[in-house]
Amino acid sequence: MPKWDADQYLRFGEERTQPARDLVGRIEVAHPRRIIDLGCGPGNSTAVLRRRWPEAEIIGVDSSREMIEAATDAHPEGTWVWADAGAWSANDPFDIVASNAALHWVPDHAGLFPHLLAQVAPGGVLAVQMPAHHRFQLHHLIREVADDPQWRDLLQGARNAMTRETPTFYFDLLEPLTSRLSIWETDYYQVLESPRAMVEWFKSTGLRPYLEALEDDPQRLRFEERLAEAFARSVPPRQDGRVLFAFPRLFILATPHASSGRPKP
Ligand SMILES: C[S@@+](CC[C@H](N)C(=O)[O-])C[C@H]1O[C@@H](n2cnc3c(N)ncnc32)[C@H](O)[C@@H]1O
């Protein structure tokens, strides 16, 4: 698993946290007692949950030691657990199983999502946001640049590191298991200083597997330059030289059937 850099990630912390606010704003669970945030990162999405439900027991889980350390430093009063969300099961069910911008790093969503739904208490909700990779132009560009013969073999694993499922995939999977299901997508328009800044944006997230798989710094630099050129062609700068790009995100709110959820302890 490539390392995460909490400082680089939080360079765009405000923009990255807005989808968490929008996800949490749509949750309709009256008085959740127990909430878990899977892939909590440096604790920014967990803080959004905490602000809405200050009385609830909230646990943040992440598989990166660096992120768990950053979350503990920023919110020493919180409960932070170092664990793999893909292998996680609840001892007692949670009223809200939340995950913002993390589950696309976990494989096999056909198995994962029904499993996570089964960790939700009756009347509770599984609440997930992920990049909508299936229609994300810049994600496709990254994969195209990675397909160049000069590094294609090295980057084979990285090209397949993240899931790219469609809304209909999640509908077909979850509809039979839920009493209530909402799926929607939103494009978040980001303004950045230049096409090179777009590379910086992705460096702490989607580019990590690629950069880690490349051989050395000169090769990494060449890859980043090729990417900046591809971004500049695809997202031409505005009059002032800055760039405006659409980041599509997929949201899912799923309430399990009373019979399929787990009983409250
Ligand atoms: C893009 S950050 C999202 C952080 C935060 N939730 C937010 O809303 O900004 C993705 C996080 O998912 C974590 N992650 C990736 N794979 C994971 C896994 N299998 N289990 C738990 N966490 C994982 C990473 O360590 C990283 O902290």
The ligand as an SDF file (V2000), in Angstrom:
LIG
                    3D

 27 29  0  0  0  0  0  0  0  0999 V2000
   -8.6150   10.5580   -0.0360 C   0  0  0  0  0  0  0  0  0  0  0  0
   -8.4080   10.0980    1.6430 S   0  0  0  0  0  0  0  0  0  0  0  0
   -9.9830   10.5310    2.3660 C   0  0  0  0  0  0  0  0  0  0  0  0
   -9.8340   11.0670    3.7540 C   0  0  0  0  0  0  0  0  0  0  0  0
  -11.1080   11.6100    4.3900 C   0  0  0  0  0  0  0  0  0  0  0  0
  -12.1100   10.5720    4.5630 N   0  0  0  0  0  0  0  0  0  0  0  0
  -11.7170   12.7580    3.6080 C   0  0  0  0  0  0  0  0  0  0  0  0
  -12.9380   12.8100    3.5240 O   0  0  0  0  0  0  0  0  0  0  0  0
  -11.0080   13.6310    3.1040 O   0  0  0  0  0  0  0  0  0  0  0  0
   -8.5250    8.3460    1.4770 C   0  0  0  0  0  0  0  0  0  0  0  0
   -8.1940    7.6210    2.7700 C   0  0  0  0  0  0  0  0  0  0  0  0
   -8.5730    6.2620    2.6140 O   0  0  0  0  0  0  0  0  0  0  0  0
   -7.6310    5.4690    3.2950 C   0  0  0  0  0  0  0  0  0  0  0  0
   -7.7010    4.1010    2.8100 N   0  0  0  0  0  0  0  0  0  0  0  0
   -7.3530    3.6280    1.5910 C   0  0  0  0  0  0  0  0  0  0  0  0
   -7.5490    2.2970    1.5450 N   0  0  0  0  0  0  0  0  0  0  0  0
   -8.0470    1.9430    2.7580 C   0  0  0  0  0  0  0  0  0  0  0  0
   -8.4440    0.7150    3.3220 C   0  0  0  0  0  0  0  0  0  0  0  0
   -8.3790   -0.4480    2.6240 N   0  0  0  0  0  0  0  0  0  0  0  0
   -8.8920    0.6930    4.5930 N   0  0  0  0  0  0  0  0  0  0  0  0
   -8.9600    1.8480    5.3190 C   0  0  0  0  0  0  0  0  0  0  0  0
   -8.5870    3.0370    4.8240 N   0  0  0  0  0  0  0  0  0  0  0  0
   -8.1450    3.0900    3.5620 C   0  0  0  0  0  0  0  0  0  0  0  0
   -6.3040    6.1560    3.0150 C   0  0  0  0  0  0  0  0  0  0  0  0
   -5.3150    5.7620    3.9250 O   0  0  0  0  0  0  0  0  0  0  0  0
   -6.7030    7.6220    3.1080 C   0  0  0  0  0  0  0  0  0  0  0  0
   -6.5160    8.1180    4.3970 O   0  0  0  0  0  0  0  0  0  0  0  0
  1  2  1  0
  2  3  1  0
  2 10  1  0
  3  4  1  0
  4  5  1  0
  5  6  1  0
  5  7  1  0
  7  8  2  0
  7  9  1  0
 10 11  1  0
 11 12  1  0
 11 26  1  0
 12 13  1  0
 13 14  1  0
 13 24  1  0
 14 15  1  0
 14 23  1  0
 15 16  2  0
 16 17  1  0
 17 18  1  0
 17 23  2  0
 18 19  1  0
 18 20  2  0
 20 21  1  0
 21 22  2  0
 22 23  1  0
 24 25  1  0
 24 26  1  0
 26 27  1  0
M  CHG  2   2   1   9  -1
M  END
$$$$
